């Protein structure tokens, strides 16, 4: 049997990393000073606050706050004081893949897979999210608007918002699945989804998230592609965007 030459030339992985995105839960001010020409809103009144360093130590301090302490009971824990929001856990987002990867020459009804591993550490008080989108479906390089379609799964129920079964080698398309390696931050771990399609006005979707401080989270993204016998031969390419945002 002769196979058509159908190759996914490149799937580009683009990472956007926000290390200091402030998404406040509410607005409040301990002091507001107003005059005819000025308005000053202060988060707190203190006598000093500074980062101090020497050859032997590093200190971040704030003086003048009231009630600084850790308060606990059977039902709650309060860490009072601005110093508690200075995280010792860095905010990092890494992907283990190169900036692009290629599938091998594709054969009808012979699925191929590839993986990326997303690693997150986040000292952000209110957690983080990782979103993903695709600029468009895998498109033929020399013939725009000719695509390898996103998979709809064995039961025709897979979308960019809903995962579903994809086990049959006669079900075609492109999609992804998730698997927790460290932690439990993946939003789903069974079945496959389509990538949100930017060209179709689909918004990025959350695939990894946590609502609190995260020392280590590691999630594997599994890419899967399978074509039918009528797929037009050629080279196909697409871009996938990952975005990590911390909520401080």
C-alpha positions in Angstrom: 0.0 0.0 0.0 1.3 3.5 -0.9 0.7 6.3 1.5 0.2 10.0 0.7 2.9 12.2 2.0 1.1 14.2 4.7 3.3 15.8 7.3 2.7 18.2 10.2 5.6 20.5 9.5 5.5 22.4 12.8 3.3 22.8 15.8 4.6 25.9 17.5 4.3 26.2 21.3 4.2 29.8 22.5 4.3 30.7 26.2 3.1 33.9 27.8 4.1 34.3 31.4 2.8 37.0 33.7 4.9 37.1 36.8 3.2 40.1 38.4 -0.5 40.2 37.4 -2.5 41.8 40.1 -6.1 40.7 40.2 -7.5 42.0 43.5 -10.4 40.3 45.2 -11.8 43.6 46.5 -10.8 47.2 47.0 -10.3 48.7 50.4 -8.1 51.4 51.9 -7.0 51.9 55.4 -6.5 55.6 54.8 -7.6 58.2 52.3 -6.1 61.7 52.3 -7.8 64.4 50.2 -7.1 68.1 49.6 -8.0 70.6 46.9 -5.2 69.5 44.7 -4.3 65.9 45.8 -5.8 62.6 46.7 -3.7 59.9 48.4 -5.0 56.4 49.0 -2.8 54.3 51.3 -3.1 50.6 52.0 -1.7 51.0 55.5 0.0 53.5 57.8 3.5 52.4 58.9 6.6 54.0 60.2 8.9 52.2 57.8 8.9 49.5 55.1 12.0 48.5 53.1 14.2 45.8 51.7 17.5 45.6 53.5 20.6 43.7 52.5 24.1 43.1 53.6 26.8 40.6 52.9 25.2 38.2 55.4 21.5 38.7 55.4 18.4 39.8 53.4 15.4 41.4 55.2 12.0 42.7 54.1 10.3 44.5 57.0 7.4 46.8 57.8 7.0 48.6 61.0 4.0 50.3 62.5 1.2 47.8 61.7 -1.1 46.7 64.5 -2.0 43.1 65.3 0.7 41.4 63.3 0.5 37.6 64.0 -0.8 34.3 63.0 -4.2 33.5 64.5 -5.7 30.1 64.4 -8.7 28.2 65.6 -10.5 25.0 64.7 -12.2 26.7 61.8 -9.8 29.4 60.5 -6.3 30.7 60.1 -5.4 34.3 59.7 -2.0 35.6 58.8 -2.3 39.3 59.7 0.4 41.7 58.3 1.6 42.7 54.9 4.7 40.6 55.3 2.8 37.5 54.9 2.0 38.4 51.3 5.7 38.5 50.5 6.0 35.0 49.1 9.1 32.8 49.5 7.9 30.6 46.6 8.8 32.1 43.2 6.3 32.4 40.4 7.5 30.3 37.5 6.0 28.7 34.4 8.1 26.3 32.3 7.4 24.0 29.4 9.8 21.1 28.7 9.3 21.0 24.9 11.2 22.9 22.3 9.4 25.9 20.8 8.1 23.6 18.1 7.7 19.9 17.4 7.0 17.8 14.3 4.9 14.7 13.9 6.3 12.1 11.5 4.9 11.4 8.1 1.2 10.7 8.7 -0.6 7.5 7.5 -4.4 7.1 7.3 -5.8 5.5 10.4 -2.4 5.4 12.2 -2.6 7.9 15.1 0.5 9.7 16.3 1.1 11.3 19.7 3.5 13.9 21.2 3.7 15.5 24.7 4.6 18.6 26.5 5.1 19.0 30.3 3.9 22.2 32.0 5.5 23.0 35.3 4.2 25.7 37.6 5.3 27.1 41.0 3.3 29.9 42.4 3.4 31.8 45.7 0.4 33.9 44.6 -2.0 34.1 47.6 -5.1 33.3 45.4 -3.6 30.8 43.0 -3.0 30.8 39.3 -4.5 29.6 36.0 -2.9 28.3 32.8 -5.0 28.8 29.6 -4.5 27.5 26.1 -5.7 28.4 22.6 -4.7 27.7 19.0 -4.4 30.3 16.2 -6.3 28.0 13.8 -6.7 24.3 13.0 -3.7 22.6 11.3 -3.6 24.4 8.0 -1.9 23.3 4.7 1.1 25.5 4.1 0.7 26.1 0.4 -3.1 26.0 0.4 -4.8 28.2 3.0 -8.2 27.1 4.3 -7.3 23.4 3.8 -7.2 21.9 7.3 -6.7 18.8 9.3 -9.9 19.2 11.3 -10.1 19.1 15.1 -11.4 15.8 16.3 -15.0 15.4 17.5 -14.3 12.1 19.1 -15.8 8.6 18.8 -19.2 9.9 20.0 -19.1 13.2 18.1 -19.3 15.1 21.5 -15.8 16.6 21.8 -15.5 20.4 21.7 -12.9 22.9 23.1 -15.0 23.0 26.3 -16.0 19.3 26.6 -13.8 16.3 26.7 -14.9 12.9 25.2 -13.8 9.5 24.2 -11.3 9.1 21.3 -10.0 5.5 21.1 -10.9 4.4 17.6 -8.3 4.5 14.9 -11.0 5.4 12.4 -11.8 8.6 14.3 -9.8 11.4 12.7 -8.6 14.9 13.7 -6.3 16.7 16.1 -6.8 17.1 19.9 -5.2 16.9 23.3 -5.6 15.3 26.7 -4.1 16.1 30.2 -2.4 14.0 32.9 -1.3 15.1 36.4 2.3 14.2 37.1 2.7 16.2 40.4 -0.4 17.6 42.1 -4.0 17.6 40.9 -4.2 20.9 39.0 -5.3 19.6 35.6 -8.9 20.4 34.9 -9.6 17.0 33.3 -7.6 13.8 33.0 -9.8 11.5 31.0 -10.7 11.8 27.3 -9.7 14.5 24.7 -10.6 18.0 23.8 -10.1 20.3 20.9 -8.0 23.4 21.3 -9.9 26.7 21.4 -9.7 28.1 17.9 -8.8 31.8 17.9 -9.8 32.1 14.2 -13.3 31.0 15.1 -13.6 33.5 18.0 -13.3 30.9 20.6 -11.8 32.2 23.9 -8.8 30.6 25.6 -9.8 27.9 28.1 -8.3 27.0 31.5 -6.5 23.7 31.5 -4.5 23.9 34.7 -5.5 25.9 37.9 -5.1 26.2 41.6 -6.8 28.6 44.1 -4.0 28.7 46.6 -0.2 28.7 46.9 1.4 26.0 44.8 4.9 24.8 45.5 5.0 22.3 42.6 2.5 21.4 39.9 3.4 19.3 36.8 0.9 18.5 34.1 1.5 16.5 30.9 -0.3 17.7 27.7 -0.7 14.8 25.3 -1.3 15.8 21.6 -2.9 13.3 19.2 -3.4 13.4 15.5 -5.0 10.9 13.1 -6.0 11.4 9.4 -8.3 9.7 7.0 -7.6 8.5 3.5 -9.1 11.5 1.8 -6.9 14.0 3.6 -5.0 16.1 1.0 -1.2 15.5 0.9 1.1 18.3 2.0 2.6 20.1 5.0 0.4 21.4 7.8 1.2 23.8 10.6 -0.4 25.6 13.5 0.4 27.6 16.7 -0.6 26.8 20.3 -0.5 29.5 22.9 -0.1 28.8 26.6 -0.6 31.6 29.1 0.0 31.5 32.9 -1.5 34.1 35.2 -1.1 34.5 39.0 -3.7 36.0 41.2 -2.0 37.9 44.0 
